[in-house]
Amino acid sequence: MPLATPLLAQHQSAGAEIGEYFGTLLPTRFAEFSPEYAAARRAVGLVDSNYRAVFSFSGPDAQRYLNAVLTSNVRDLKPGMGAVGLLLNPQGHILAEVETLAQADRILAVSHAMVRERTLSTFNKFIIMDDVALEDRTPATATLDLVGPRASALISELAGADITSMAPFSHIEATMGLISYLIVRHTWLDQPAAMLIVAREHLTPLWKELESRARAHGGSAAGMQAINSLRLESGNAWFGHDFDDKNIPHEAGLEHSHISYEKGCYTGQEIVERVRSRGHANRRLSSLQFLAANPPAPGTKLLAEGNEIGHVTSAGFSPVLGRRIGLGYVRREHSAIGTRVDASGIPAEVIAPPLLAKKSSA
């Protein structure tokens, strides 16, 4: 059974269409696709991102411990700083995508609720002689995201914070009346964006306030259909959709964004270094466009001259191109831009993201 956002009943009563994303029931769209796409593209989109899991690590060994099990450099994080990395198994396969946020007395680790139990179990398994206290804060925590070129202005108005001057994954505490929340600097389509972490009991009033402010900035709440189209146009992979425990980082194109090569040993490092020294993975996550009205479903085989060369992982409509696009794994020898492939009967072509700068459309 899928999980559900704590705001599900509220969204349904407002007439939102609901779908499953990251193993969680979330709004596909609140009203129409086009204005929600335009809001997140040109103004500000408020996103219900309650597909996340949140863990807390405290104790004198917490930082050293996380540095030893994640691919990111947690060792050098000071309070207020953050990083994104991967939790790998010894074979180098991706168990979870993990964002670490260093605070004065603990480190928060933000991952995906769809693999919450496995992630918690893996973290626990590696705590042996370490003086680390691990707490699962997921049931008491909620997250919302603000994306789009007006997101920074909304945050400035709401909290008096300038996220444009903050480093990626850095974070600050803020308040709205009696509600305390954390603002985490993200990046969306090469522009400042934010993840807000709040106690679940305060989620509804924060959502309502942000929705009102988004409208005042020319934006709106944006469903996952619009967010999916935009992230495909920029070539961004999603955990659980485009990479998971069947993939290694280099296949998913995460070797530069999620791995520190200066931090020392961590679980799965041997495989990462072996692929790095070889210079390539045998297959690579690639952007695709589908030359037909209907896109192939995730898992559809990709063929070249009748031979299987990969498979589709995600698809959606691109207003920029006016056609369906997606992501999929393609064998290295077929991954050049412009290569034509067959998505099990649907003509497809390898393309180069990001598409967003090519022309403006909504």
C-alpha positions, 0 to 999 in steps of 0.5 A, spaced: 500 500 500 502 506 498 503 512 503 499 518 503 501 525 504 498 528 511 494 533 507 491 528 503 484 529 505 485 537 504 487 536 497 481 531 496 476 536 498 479 541 494 478 537 488 485 535 487 487 529 482 491 524 486 497 519 484 502 515 486 509 518 486 515 516 490 511 510 493 506 516 496 499 519 494 500 526 492 497 531 488 498 530 481 494 536 479 490 541 483 486 544 477 490 544 470 496 542 468 498 548 464 498 554 469 501 549 475 507 548 470 507 556 468 507 557 476 513 553 477 517 555 471 515 563 471 513 565 478 513 560 484 510 553 485 508 550 492 509 543 492 507 538 497 513 534 498 511 529 504 514 523 501 520 524 505 523 520 511 527 524 516 532 521 521 536 524 527 543 523 529 546 525 535 552 523 540 559 525 539 561 520 534 555 522 529 559 526 524 564 521 523 559 515 523 555 518 517 561 520 514 563 513 514 557 510 511 555 516 506 558 518 499 558 525 501 563 529 505 559 529 512 566 530 516 567 537 514 560 540 515 559 545 520 552 547 523 548 550 518 551 547 512 549 541 509 550 536 503 547 531 499 550 524 498 548 516 497 547 510 502 550 504 498 551 497 499 558 494 499 556 492 492 556 500 490 548 499 489 544 505 491 540 504 497 538 511 498 539 518 497 540 522 503 541 529 504 545 531 511 543 537 515 548 539 520 545 542 526 549 544 533 547 538 537 545 533 531 545 531 524 538 531 520 538 526 515 533 527 509 531 521 505 525 518 502 519 514 506 518 509 501 525 506 503 524 508 510 524 502 514 530 499 510 534 505 510 533 505 518 535 498 518 541 499 514 543 505 519 542 501 525 546 495 522 552 499 521 552 503 528 557 498 532 562 501 537 559 508 535 557 513 540 551 515 536 543 516 538 539 514 532 532 517 532 526 516 526 523 523 526 519 521 520 512 520 523 512 527 527 515 531 521 513 534 514 516 538 508 514 543 503 518 545 497 518 552 494 520 552 487 521 557 481 524 564 480 519 568 485 521 563 491 527 567 493 522 573 494 517 569 497 522 566 502 525 573 504 518 576 505 516 570 509 522 569 513 526 575 512 532 570 509 536 571 503 536 564 500 540 567 494 546 568 498 546 561 502 550 555 499 546 549 497 543 545 502 545 550 508 539 552 512 536 556 517 531 556 523 525 561 522 518 562 525 511 564 523 508 566 529 508 560 534 510 555 528 518 554 528 521 551 521 527 550 517 529 553 511 534 549 507 537 552 500 535 547 494 536 549 487 531 548 482 532 549 474 539 553 476 535 558 481 534 558 488 529 554 491 527 551 498 525 545 502 521 547 509 521 542 514 516 543 520 513 539 525 507 535 522 502 538 527 504 545 524 503 543 516 496 545 515 497 552 517 504 553 514 501 550 507 495 555 507 500 561 509 505 559 503 499 557 498 496 564 499 503 568 499 504 564 492 498 566 489 500 573 491 507 572 487 503 570 481 504 563 483 500 557 485 500 550 488 503 545 483 502 538 482 507 533 481 505 532 474 507 539 472 514 538 477 515 532 473 515 535 466 520 541 469 525 536 472 525 532 465 526 538 461 532 539 465 534 532 465 534 531 473 533 524 475 528 522 481 530 516 486 525 511 486 523 512 479 530 513 475 535 510 480 535 505 486 538 499 488 539 496 482 543 502 480 550 504 481 552 512 482 555 512 475 550 509 471 545 514 474 549 520 473 550 522 480 558 521 480 559 529 480 553 531 484 553 526 490 560 523 491 566 526 495 572 523 492 577 527 498 573 524 504 576 518 505 573 511 506 565 509 506 561 503 504 561 501 497 567 506 495 571 500 492 566 499 486 565 507 485 573 508 485 573 502 480 568 505 475 571 511 476 578 508 474 575 505 468 572 512 466 565 510 464 559 505 466 556 500 461 550 504 461 548 511 462 541 514 464 539 518 458 534 524 456 529 521 451 524 524 446 518 520 444 516 521 437 509 518 438 502 521 442 503 516 447 509 515 451 511 508 453 510 506 461 516 505 465 520 499 464 519 499 457 525 496 453 529 500 449 531 496 442 536 498 437 536 493 431 532 488 435 536 488 440 535 490 447 539 496 449 536 499 455 529 501 458 525 507 460 524 509 467 520 516 467 516 520 462 512 526 461 509 531 457 514 537 455 511 544 453 518 546 451 518 541 445 510 540 445 511 532 445 513 527 450 520 526 453 523 522 459 529 518 462 532 511 461 538 507 461 541 506 454 548 502 453 554 507 452 555 505 445 547 507 443 547 514 448 550 519 443 545 525 442 541 524 436 541 516 436 534 513 434 532 507 438 525 503 439 521 504 445 518 497 444 514 500 438 514 507 439 520 511 436 525 515 440 531 519 440 536 520 445 536 528 446 541 533 450 538 536 457 536 542 459 531 544 454 528 549 458 533 555 455 531 553 448 525 557 448 519 559 453 513 555 453 507 554 458 
